Amino acid sequence: MSGANAKKGSSPGVMEWISSACRFATDRNDFRRNLLVNLGLFAAGVWVARNLSDFDLMSPQPVT
């Protein structure tokens, strides 16, 4: 019985966290927040570019 109550209690918390994250990311009046979000997106882009640049899909793959 407490499992059903716990699920109902956690859902508003998750929705509140998501809405606060969206509010944090889209607040146009806070320079520090915008800087943090932009640096995070830049770091994620650099990570993806560095990790995906090694793949050459046209080259034959080694046999293991």
All heavy atoms as a GROMACS GRO file, in nm:
protein
  488
    1MET      N    1   0.082  -0.120   0.000
    1MET     CA    2   0.000   0.000   0.000
    1MET      C    3   0.086   0.126   0.000
    1MET      O    4   0.050   0.224  -0.060
    1MET     CB    5  -0.091   0.001   0.122
    1MET     CG    6  -0.203  -0.099   0.111
    1MET     SD    7  -0.311  -0.078   0.251
    1MET     CE    8  -0.390  -0.235   0.249
    2SER      N    9   0.196   0.120   0.071
    2SER     CA   10   0.281   0.238   0.074
    2SER      C   11   0.349   0.261  -0.061
    2SER      O   12   0.389   0.371  -0.093
    2SER     CB   13   0.386   0.226   0.184
    2SER     OG   14   0.471   0.116   0.155
    3GLY      N   15   0.362   0.153  -0.143
    3GLY     CA   16   0.421   0.169  -0.275
    3GLY      C   17   0.337   0.257  -0.364
    3GLY      O   18   0.388   0.339  -0.439
    4ALA      N   19   0.206   0.242  -0.358
    4ALA     CA   20   0.117   0.326  -0.439
    4ALA      C   21   0.124   0.471  -0.392
    4ALA      O   22   0.124   0.564  -0.473
    4ALA     CB   23  -0.026   0.274  -0.431
    5ASN      N   24   0.132   0.490  -0.263
    5ASN     CA   25   0.144   0.627  -0.211
    5ASN      C   26   0.278   0.688  -0.248
    5ASN      O   27   0.287   0.807  -0.275
    5ASN     CB   28   0.124   0.629  -0.060
    5ASN     CG   29  -0.018   0.594  -0.020
    5ASN    OD1   30  -0.110   0.610  -0.100
    5ASN    ND2   31  -0.036   0.546   0.101
    6ALA      N   32   0.382   0.606  -0.248
    6ALA     CA   33   0.513   0.659  -0.283
    6ALA      C   34   0.518   0.700  -0.430
    6ALA      O   35   0.579   0.800  -0.464
    6ALA     CB   36   0.621   0.554  -0.254
    7LYS      N   37   0.454   0.624  -0.517
    7LYS     CA   38   0.452   0.660  -0.658
    7LYS      C   39   0.378   0.791  -0.680
    7LYS      O   40   0.420   0.875  -0.756
    7LYS     CB   41   0.387   0.549  -0.741
    7LYS     CG   42   0.475   0.428  -0.757
    7LYS     CD   43   0.409   0.325  -0.846
    7LYS     CE   44   0.496   0.201  -0.859
    7LYS     NZ   45   0.433   0.099  -0.941
    8LYS      N   46   0.267   0.807  -0.611
    8LYS     CA   47   0.191   0.932  -0.626
    8LYS      C   48   0.270   1.050  -0.572
    8LYS      O   49   0.264   1.159  -0.625
    8LYS     CB   50   0.056   0.921  -0.555
    8LYS     CG   51  -0.041   0.828  -0.624
    8LYS     CD   52  -0.172   0.822  -0.550
    8LYS     CE   53  -0.268   0.725  -0.617
    8LYS     NZ   54  -0.393   0.714  -0.544
    9GLY      N   55   0.347   1.028  -0.466
    9GLY     CA   56   0.425   1.136  -0.407
    9GLY      C   57   0.545   1.174  -0.491
    9GLY      O   58   0.588   1.287  -0.492
   10SER      N   59   0.604   1.078  -0.564
   10SER     CA   60   0.725   1.107  -0.639
   10SER      C   61   0.694   1.174  -0.773
   10SER      O   62   0.776   1.248  -0.823
   10SER     CB   63   0.804   0.979  -0.663
   10SER     OG   64   0.731   0.892  -0.745
   11SER      N   65   0.579   1.151  -0.829
   11SER     CA   66   0.546   1.208  -0.959
   11SER      C   67   0.543   1.361  -0.957
   11SER      O   68   0.602   1.423  -1.045
   11SER     CB   69   0.414   1.152  -1.010
   11SER     OG   70   0.382   1.206  -1.135
   12PRO      N   71   0.478   1.424  -0.859
   12PRO     CA   72   0.484   1.570  -0.857
   12PRO      C   73   0.626   1.623  -0.834
   12PRO      O   74   0.662   1.727  -0.887
   12PRO     CB   75   0.393   1.609  -0.741
   12PRO     CG   76   0.301   1.494  -0.724
   12PRO     CD   77   0.382   1.374  -0.762
   13GLY      N   78   0.705   1.549  -0.759
   13GLY     CA   79   0.844   1.591  -0.737
   13GLY      C   80   0.924   1.588  -0.866
   13GLY      O   81   1.003   1.678  -0.893
   14VAL      N   82   0.903   1.484  -0.947
   14VAL     CA   83   0.974   1.474  -1.074
   14VAL      C   84   0.927   1.584  -1.168
   14VAL      O   85   1.008   1.649  -1.235
   14VAL     CB   86   0.952   1.334  -1.136
   14VAL    CG1   87   1.005   1.329  -1.278
   14VAL    CG2   88   1.017   1.227  -1.050
   15MET      N   89   0.796   1.605  -1.174
   15MET     CA   90   0.744   1.711  -1.261
   15MET      C   91   0.792   1.848  -1.216
   15MET      O   92   0.824   1.934  -1.299
   15MET     CB   93   0.591   1.706  -1.264
   15MET     CG   94   0.536   1.582  -1.332
   15MET     SD   95   0.594   1.565  -1.501
   15MET     CE   96   0.514   1.704  -1.576
   16GLU      N   97   0.801   1.867  -1.086
   16GLU     CA   98   0.850   1.995  -1.034
   16GLU      C   99   0.998   2.014  -1.069
   16GLU      O  100   1.040   2.123  -1.107
   16GLU     CB  101   0.830   2.000  -0.883
   16GLU     CG  102   0.873   2.131  -0.820
   16GLU     CD  103   0.850   2.132  -0.670
   16GLU    OE1  104   0.767   2.054  -0.622
   16GLU    OE2  105   0.917   2.211  -0.603
   17TRP      N  106   1.075   1.906  -1.061
   17TRP     CA  107   1.217   1.913  -1.095
   17TRP      C  108   1.235   1.945  -1.243
   17TRP      O  109   1.318   2.029  -1.279
   17TRP     CB  110   1.285   1.782  -1.060
   17TRP     CG  111   1.432   1.786  -1.081
   17TRP    CD1  112   1.527   1.829  -0.994
   17TRP    CD2  113   1.503   1.747  -1.200
   17TRP    NE1  114   1.651   1.819  -1.051
   17TRP    CE2  115   1.640   1.768  -1.177
   17TRP    CE3  116   1.462   1.694  -1.323
   17TRP    CZ2  117   1.737   1.740  -1.272
   17TRP    CZ3  118   1.560   1.668  -1.418
   17TRP    CH2  119   1.695   1.690  -1.392
   18ILE      N  120   1.155   1.880  -1.329
   18ILE     CA  121   1.165   1.906  -1.473
   18ILE      C  122   1.125   2.049  -1.505
   18ILE      O  123   1.191   2.118  -1.584
   18ILE     CB  124   1.079   1.804  -1.552
   18ILE    CG1  125   1.140   1.665  -1.540
   18ILE    CG2  126   1.065   1.846  -1.697
   18ILE    CD1  127   1.053   1.556  -1.598
   19SER      N  128   1.017   2.096  -1.443
   19SER     CA  129   0.973   2.233  -1.472
   19SER      C  130   1.076   2.335  -1.421
   19SER      O  131   1.101   2.435  -1.486
   19SER     CB  132   0.836   2.259  -1.411
   19SER     OG  133   0.841   2.254  -1.271
   20SER      N  134   1.137   2.307  -1.305
   20SER     CA  135   1.239   2.400  -1.255
   20SER      C  136   1.364   2.396  -1.342
   20SER      O  137   1.429   2.499  -1.362
   20SER     CB  138   1.273   2.369  -1.110
   20SER     OG  139   1.336   2.243  -1.099
   21ALA      N  140   1.399   2.278  -1.396
   21ALA     CA  141   1.514   2.270  -1.487
   21ALA      C  142   1.486   2.348  -1.616
   21ALA      O  143   1.574   2.418  -1.666
   21ALA     CB  144   1.546   2.124  -1.518
   22CYS      N  145   1.364   2.336  -1.668
   22CYS     CA  146   1.328   2.412  -1.788
   22CYS      C  147   1.326   2.561  -1.759
   22CYS      O  148   1.373   2.642  -1.840
   22CYS     CB  149   1.193   2.367  -1.841
   22CYS     SG  150   1.195   2.202  -1.909
   23ARG      N  151   1.274   2.599  -1.644
   23ARG     CA  152   1.273   2.740  -1.605
   23ARG      C  153   1.416   2.790  -1.589
   23ARG      O  154   1.449   2.902  -1.628
   23ARG     CB  155   1.195   2.756  -1.474
   23ARG     CG  156   1.137   2.892  -1.456
   23ARG     CD  157   1.049   2.902  -1.331
   23ARG     NE  158   0.958   2.789  -1.314
   23ARG     CZ  159   0.963   2.706  -1.210
   23ARG    NH1  160   1.053   2.721  -1.116
   23ARG    NH2  161   0.876   2.606  -1.200
   24PHE      N  162   1.504   2.706  -1.531
   24PHE     CA  163   1.645   2.743  -1.513
   24PHE      C  164   1.713   2.765  -1.648
   24PHE      O  165   1.789   2.860  -1.666
   24PHE     CB  166   1.716   2.632  -1.437
   24PHE     CG  167   1.863   2.652  -1.420
   24PHE    CD1  168   1.912   2.732  -1.319
   24PHE    CD2  169   1.952   2.591  -1.506
   24PHE    CE1  170   2.048   2.750  -1.304
   24PHE    CE2  171   2.088   2.609  -1.491
   24PHE     CZ  172   2.136   2.689  -1.390
   25ALA      N  173   1.682   2.677  -1.745
   25ALA     CA  174   1.749   2.685  -1.875
   25ALA      C  175   1.696   2.797  -1.962
   25ALA      O  176   1.767   2.846  -2.050
   25ALA     CB  177   1.735   2.551  -1.946
   26THR      N  178   1.573   2.839  -1.940
   26THR     CA  179   1.513   2.938  -2.031
   26THR      C  180   1.498   3.076  -1.969
   26THR      O  181   1.437   3.163  -2.029
   26THR     CB  182   1.374   2.889  -2.078
   26THR    OG1  183   1.291   2.867  -1.964
   26THR    CG2  184   1.386   2.760  -2.157
   27ASP      N  185   1.554   3.097  -1.851
   27ASP     CA  186   1.545   3.229  -1.788
   27ASP      C  187   1.639   3.324  -1.862
   27ASP      O  188   1.760   3.309  -1.860
   27ASP     CB  189   1.585   3.220  -1.641
   27ASP     CG  190   1.566   3.352  -1.568
   27ASP    OD1  191   1.510   3.445  -1.627
   27ASP    OD2  192   1.608   3.360  -1.451
   28ARG      N  193   1.583   3.422  -1.931
   28ARG     CA  194   1.664   3.510  -2.014
   28ARG      C  195   1.725   3.625  -1.935
   28ARG      O  196   1.808   3.698  -1.988
   28ARG     CB  197   1.577   3.569  -2.125
   28ARG     CG  198   1.528   3.465  -2.221
   28ARG     CD  199   1.450   3.528  -2.332
   28ARG     NE  200   1.402   3.425  -2.425
   28ARG     CZ  201   1.345   3.451  -2.539
   28ARG    NH1  202   1.326   3.576  -2.575
   28ARG    NH2  203   1.305   3.353  -2.617
   29ASN      N  204   1.687   3.644  -1.812
   29ASN     CA  205   1.733   3.761  -1.738
   29ASN      C  206   1.849   3.733  -1.644
   29ASN      O  207   1.896   3.824  -1.578
   29ASN     CB  208   1.616   3.818  -1.656
   29ASN     CG  209   1.506   3.869  -1.746
   29ASN    OD1  210   1.532   3.923  -1.852
   29ASN    ND2  211   1.382   3.849  -1.704
   30ASP      N  212   1.896   3.609  -1.638
   30ASP     CA  213   2.002   3.576  -1.543
   30ASP      C  214   2.127   3.537  -1.620
   30ASP      O  215   2.135   3.430  -1.681
   30ASP     CB  216   1.956   3.461  -1.453
   30ASP     CG  217   2.045   3.446  -1.332
   30ASP    OD1  218   2.159   3.495  -1.335
   30ASP    OD2  219   2.002   3.383  -1.235
   31PHE      N  220   2.227   3.625  -1.617
   31PHE     CA  221   2.350   3.603  -1.694
   31PHE      C  222   2.424   3.478  -1.647
   31PHE      O  223   2.474   3.400  -1.728
   31PHE     CB  224   2.441   3.724  -1.682
   31PHE     CG  225   2.574   3.705  -1.748
   31PHE    CD1  226   2.585   3.711  -1.886
   31PHE    CD2  227   2.687   3.680  -1.673
   31PHE    CE1  228   2.707   3.692  -1.947
   31PHE    CE2  229   2.810   3.660  -1.734
   31PHE     CZ  230   2.819   3.667  -1.871
   32ARG      N  231   2.432   3.458  -1.516
   32ARG     CA  232   2.508   3.343  -1.464
   32ARG      C  233   2.444   3.211  -1.505
   32ARG      O  234   2.513   3.116  -1.540
   32ARG     CB  235   2.520   3.351  -1.313
   32ARG     CG  236   2.620   3.456  -1.268
   32ARG     CD  237   2.626   3.464  -1.120
   32ARG     NE  238   2.499   3.520  -1.070
   32ARG     CZ  239   2.465   3.524  -0.942
   32ARG    NH1  240   2.545   3.477  -0.851
   32ARG    NH2  241   2.349   3.577  -0.906
   33ARG      N  242   2.312   3.204  -1.502
   33ARG     CA  243   2.245   3.082  -1.544
   33ARG      C  244   2.266   3.056  -1.692
   33ARG      O  245   2.293   2.944  -1.733
   33ARG     CB  246   2.095   3.090  -1.513
   33ARG     CG  247   2.065   3.078  -1.367
   33ARG     CD  248   1.916   3.077  -1.345
   33ARG     NE  249   1.886   3.070  -1.202
   33ARG     CZ  250   1.765   3.067  -1.154
   33ARG    NH1  251   1.661   3.072  -1.233
   33ARG    NH2  252   1.745   3.060  -1.024
   34ASN      N  253   2.254   3.161  -1.772
   34ASN     CA  254   2.275   3.144  -1.915
   34ASN      C  255   2.418   3.101  -1.945
   34ASN      O  256   2.442   3.017  -2.032
   34ASN     CB  257   2.243   3.273  -1.990
   34ASN     CG  258   2.095   3.300  -1.995
   34ASN    OD1  259   2.016   3.207  -1.989
   34ASN    ND2  260   2.058   3.426  -2.004
   35LEU      N  261   2.513   3.157  -1.873
   35LEU     CA  262   2.652   3.119  -1.891
   35LEU      C  263   2.673   2.973  -1.854
   35LEU      O  264   2.740   2.898  -1.926
   35LEU     CB  265   2.742   3.209  -1.807
   35LEU     CG  266   2.892   3.185  -1.819
   35LEU    CD1  267   2.938   3.216  -1.961
   35LEU    CD2  268   2.967   3.270  -1.718
   36LEU      N  269   2.615   2.930  -1.745
   36LEU     CA  270   2.628   2.791  -1.701
   36LEU      C  271   2.565   2.696  -1.802
   36LEU      O  272   2.625   2.594  -1.839
   36LEU     CB  273   2.562   2.774  -1.564
   36LEU     CG  274   2.570   2.635  -1.502
   36LEU    CD1  275   2.714   2.599  -1.473
   36LEU    CD2  276   2.488   2.631  -1.375
   37VAL      N  277   2.447   2.728  -1.850
   37VAL     CA  278   2.380   2.642  -1.948
   37VAL      C  279   2.460   2.638  -2.078
   37VAL      O  280   2.480   2.531  -2.136
   37VAL     CB  281   2.235   2.691  -1.973
   37VAL    CG1  282   2.173   2.621  -2.093
   37VAL    CG2  283   2.151   2.668  -1.849
   38ASN      N  284   2.509   2.752  -2.124
   38ASN     CA  285   2.585   2.756  -2.249
   38ASN      C  286   2.716   2.680  -2.237
   38ASN      O  287   2.756   2.609  -2.330
   38ASN     CB  288   2.611   2.900  -2.292
   38ASN     CG  289   2.486   2.966  -2.345
   38ASN    OD1  290   2.400   2.899  -2.399
   38ASN    ND2  291   2.477   3.097  -2.329
   39LEU      N  292   2.784   2.692  -2.124
   39LEU     CA  293   2.908   2.617  -2.105
   39LEU      C  294   2.881   2.467  -2.099
   39LEU      O  295   2.959   2.387  -2.150
   39LEU     CB  296   2.980   2.664  -1.978
   39LEU     CG  297   3.048   2.799  -1.988
   39LEU    CD1  298   3.106   2.839  -1.852
   39LEU    CD2  299   3.157   2.798  -2.094
   40GLY      N  300   2.771   2.429  -2.036
   40GLY     CA  301   2.735   2.288  -2.030
   40GLY      C  302   2.704   2.232  -2.168
   40GLY      O  303   2.748   2.121  -2.203
   41LEU      N  304   2.629   2.307  -2.248
   41LEU     CA  305   2.599   2.263  -2.384
   41LEU      C  306   2.725   2.257  -2.470
   41LEU      O  307   2.742   2.166  -2.551
   41LEU     CB  308   2.495   2.356  -2.449
   41LEU     CG  309   2.354   2.348  -2.389
   41LEU    CD1  310   2.267   2.457  -2.450
   41LEU    CD2  311   2.294   2.211  -2.412
   42PHE      N  312   2.814   2.353  -2.452
   42PHE     CA  313   2.940   2.352  -2.526
   42PHE      C  314   3.024   2.231  -2.488
   42PHE      O  315   3.079   2.163  -2.575
   42PHE     CB  316   3.017   2.482  -2.498
   42PHE     CG  317   3.153   2.485  -2.562
   42PHE    CD1  318   3.164   2.507  -2.698
   42PHE    CD2  319   3.267   2.465  -2.487
   42PHE    CE1  320   3.289   2.510  -2.758
   42PHE    CE2  321   3.392   2.467  -2.547
   42PHE     CZ  322   3.403   2.491  -2.682
   43ALA      N  323   3.033   2.202  -2.357
   43ALA     CA  324   3.111   2.086  -2.312
   43ALA      C  325   3.051   1.956  -2.365
   43ALA      O  326   3.125   1.865  -2.406
   43ALA     CB  327   3.118   2.084  -2.160
   44ALA      N  328   2.919   1.947  -2.366
   44ALA     CA  329   2.855   1.827  -2.420
   44ALA      C  330   2.884   1.814  -2.569
   44ALA      O  331   2.910   1.704  -2.619
   44ALA     CB  332   2.704   1.833  -2.394
   45GLY      N  333   2.881   1.923  -2.642
   45GLY     CA  334   2.911   1.919  -2.785
   45GLY      C  335   3.055   1.880  -2.812
   45GLY      O  336   3.083   1.803  -2.905
   46VAL      N  337   3.148   1.931  -2.733
   46VAL     CA  338   3.288   1.894  -2.748
   46VAL      C  339   3.307   1.746  -2.719
   46VAL      O  340   3.377   1.675  -2.792
   46VAL     CB  341   3.378   1.980  -2.657
   46VAL    CG1  342   3.519   1.924  -2.649
   46VAL    CG2  343   3.381   2.123  -2.707
   47TRP      N  344   3.242   1.697  -2.614
   47TRP     CA  345   3.253   1.554  -2.579
   47TRP      C  346   3.201   1.467  -2.692
   47TRP      O  347   3.263   1.368  -2.730
   47TRP     CB  348   3.177   1.528  -2.449
   47TRP     CG  349   3.188   1.386  -2.404
   47TRP    CD1  350   3.287   1.332  -2.328
   47TRP    CD2  351   3.095   1.280  -2.434
   47TRP    NE1  352   3.262   1.198  -2.309
   47TRP    CE2  353   3.146   1.164  -2.372
   47TRP    CE3  354   2.976   1.273  -2.505
   47TRP    CZ2  355   3.080   1.043  -2.380
   47TRP    CZ3  356   2.911   1.151  -2.514
   47TRP    CH2  357   2.962   1.038  -2.452
   48VAL      N  358   3.085   1.503  -2.747
   48VAL     CA  359   3.026   1.424  -2.856
   48VAL      C  360   3.117   1.429  -2.978
   48VAL      O  361   3.143   1.326  -3.042
   48VAL     CB  362   2.885   1.475  -2.891
   48VAL    CG1  363   2.836   1.417  -3.022
   48VAL    CG2  364   2.789   1.441  -2.778
   49ALA      N  365   3.170   1.547  -3.012
   49ALA     CA  366   3.255   1.561  -3.130
   49ALA      C  367   3.383   1.479  -3.114
   49ALA      O  368   3.428   1.414  -3.208
   49ALA     CB  369   3.288   1.708  -3.154
   50ARG      N  370   3.441   1.480  -2.995
   50ARG     CA  371   3.565   1.405  -2.974
   50ARG      C  372   3.540   1.255  -2.977
   50ARG      O  373   3.624   1.178  -3.024
   50ARG     CB  374   3.628   1.444  -2.841
   50ARG     CG  375   3.692   1.582  -2.843
   50ARG     CD  376   3.751   1.617  -2.709
   50ARG     NE  377   3.852   1.521  -2.668
   50ARG     CZ  378   3.983   1.539  -2.681
   50ARG    NH1  379   4.027   1.651  -2.735
   50ARG    NH2  380   4.068   1.449  -2.641
   51ASN      N  381   3.427   1.211  -2.925
   51ASN     CA  382   3.402   1.067  -2.917
   51ASN      C  383   3.345   1.010  -3.046
   51ASN      O  384   3.358   0.890  -3.070
   51ASN     CB  385   3.308   1.036  -2.800
   51ASN     CG  386   3.380   1.047  -2.668
   51ASN    OD1  387   3.486   0.991  -2.652
   51ASN    ND2  388   3.322   1.121  -2.577
   52LEU      N  389   3.282   1.090  -3.128
   52LEU     CA  390   3.226   1.040  -3.252
   52LEU      C  391   3.316   1.063  -3.372
   52LEU      O  392   3.288   1.014  -3.480
   52LEU     CB  393   3.089   1.103  -3.278
   52LEU     CG  394   2.979   1.065  -3.178
   52LEU    CD1  395   2.848   1.130  -3.219
   52LEU    CD2  396   2.962   0.915  -3.169
   53SER      N  397   3.423   1.138  -3.355
   53SER     CA  398   3.510   1.168  -3.468
   53SER      C  399   3.596   1.049  -3.507
   53SER      O  400   3.652   1.047  -3.617
   53SER     CB  401   3.599   1.288  -3.437
   53SER     OG  402   3.685   1.256  -3.330
   54ASP      N  403   3.610   0.949  -3.423
   54ASP     CA  404   3.693   0.833  -3.454
   54ASP      C  405   3.624   0.733  -3.546
   54ASP      O  406   3.689   0.644  -3.598
   54ASP     CB  407   3.735   0.761  -3.325
   54ASP     CG  408   3.828   0.846  -3.242
   54ASP    OD1  409   3.894   0.934  -3.300
   54ASP    OD2  410   3.835   0.825  -3.120
   55PHE      N  411   3.494   0.746  -3.564
   55PHE     CA  412   3.420   0.650  -3.644
   55PHE      C  413   3.428   0.687  -3.791
   55PHE      O  414   3.396   0.800  -3.830
   55PHE     CB  415   3.273   0.645  -3.602
   55PHE     CG  416   3.254   0.593  -3.462
   55PHE    CD1  417   3.198   0.674  -3.365
   55PHE    CD2  418   3.290   0.465  -3.430
   55PHE    CE1  419   3.179   0.627  -3.237
   55PHE    CE2  420   3.272   0.417  -3.302
   55PHE     CZ  421   3.217   0.498  -3.205
   56ASP      N  422   3.472   0.591  -3.872
   56ASP     CA  423   3.468   0.606  -4.017
   56ASP      C  424   3.380   0.494  -4.068
   56ASP      O  425   3.423   0.378  -4.075
   56ASP     CB  426   3.608   0.599  -4.075
   56ASP     CG  427   3.610   0.628  -4.224
   56ASP    OD1  428   3.503   0.664  -4.278
   56ASP    OD2  429   3.716   0.614  -4.285
   57LEU      N  430   3.257   0.526  -4.101
   57LEU     CA  431   3.160   0.423  -4.134
   57LEU      C  432   3.188   0.357  -4.269
   57LEU      O  433   3.136   0.250  -4.297
   57LEU     CB  434   3.020   0.483  -4.132
   57LEU     CG  435   2.975   0.537  -3.996
   57LEU    CD1  436   2.838   0.600  -4.009
   57LEU    CD2  437   2.973   0.425  -3.892
   58MET      N  438   3.269   0.421  -4.354
   58MET     CA  439   3.297   0.363  -4.485
   58MET      C  440   3.416   0.267  -4.482
   58MET      O  441   3.436   0.189  -4.575
   58MET     CB  442   3.326   0.475  -4.586
   58MET     CG  443   3.208   0.568  -4.608
   58MET     SD  444   3.064   0.482  -4.672
   58MET     CE  445   3.120   0.439  -4.834
   59SER      N  446   3.497   0.272  -4.378
   59SER     CA  447   3.613   0.183  -4.372
   59SER      C  448   3.572   0.044  -4.325
   59SER      O  449   3.476   0.030  -4.249
   59SER     CB  450   3.718   0.241  -4.277
   59SER     OG  451   3.669   0.237  -4.145
   60PRO      N  452   3.644  -0.058  -4.368
   60PRO     CA  453   3.612  -0.194  -4.322
   60PRO      C  454   3.641  -0.207  -4.173
   60PRO      O  455   3.741  -0.154  -4.123
   60PRO     CB  456   3.703  -0.284  -4.404
   60PRO     CG  457   3.808  -0.196  -4.458
   60PRO     CD  458   3.753  -0.057  -4.464
   61GLN      N  459   3.554  -0.277  -4.104
   61GLN     CA  460   3.569  -0.294  -3.960
   61GLN      C  461   3.661  -0.413  -3.932
   61GLN      O  462   3.659  -0.512  -4.004
   61GLN     CB  463   3.432  -0.316  -3.896
   61GLN     CG  464   3.337  -0.199  -3.916
   61GLN     CD  465   3.389  -0.073  -3.851
   61GLN    OE1  466   3.434  -0.075  -3.738
   61GLN    NE2  467   3.385   0.037  -3.924
   62PRO      N  468   3.741  -0.404  -3.826
   62PRO     CA  469   3.830  -0.517  -3.793
   62PRO      C  470   3.749  -0.638  -3.747
   62PRO      O  471   3.645  -0.624  -3.684
   62PRO     CB  472   3.916  -0.462  -3.680
   62PRO     CG  473   3.838  -0.350  -3.623
   62PRO     CD  474   3.757  -0.294  -3.735
   63VAL      N  475   3.799  -0.755  -3.781
   63VAL     CA  476   3.734  -0.878  -3.742
   63VAL      C  477   3.787  -0.919  -3.606
   63VAL      O  478   3.908  -0.927  -3.585
   63VAL     CB  479   3.761  -0.991  -3.845
   63VAL    CG1  480   3.695  -1.120  -3.801
   63VAL    CG2  481   3.714  -0.948  -3.982
   64THR      N  482   3.696  -0.941  -3.511
   64THR     CA  483   3.740  -0.981  -3.377
   64THR      C  484   3.701  -1.122  -3.346
   64THR      O  485   3.611  -1.177  -3.399
   64THR     CB  486   3.678  -0.889  -3.269
   64THR    OG1  487   3.537  -0.892  -3.283
   64THR    CG2  488   3.731  -0.749  -3.284
   0.00000   0.00000   0.00000
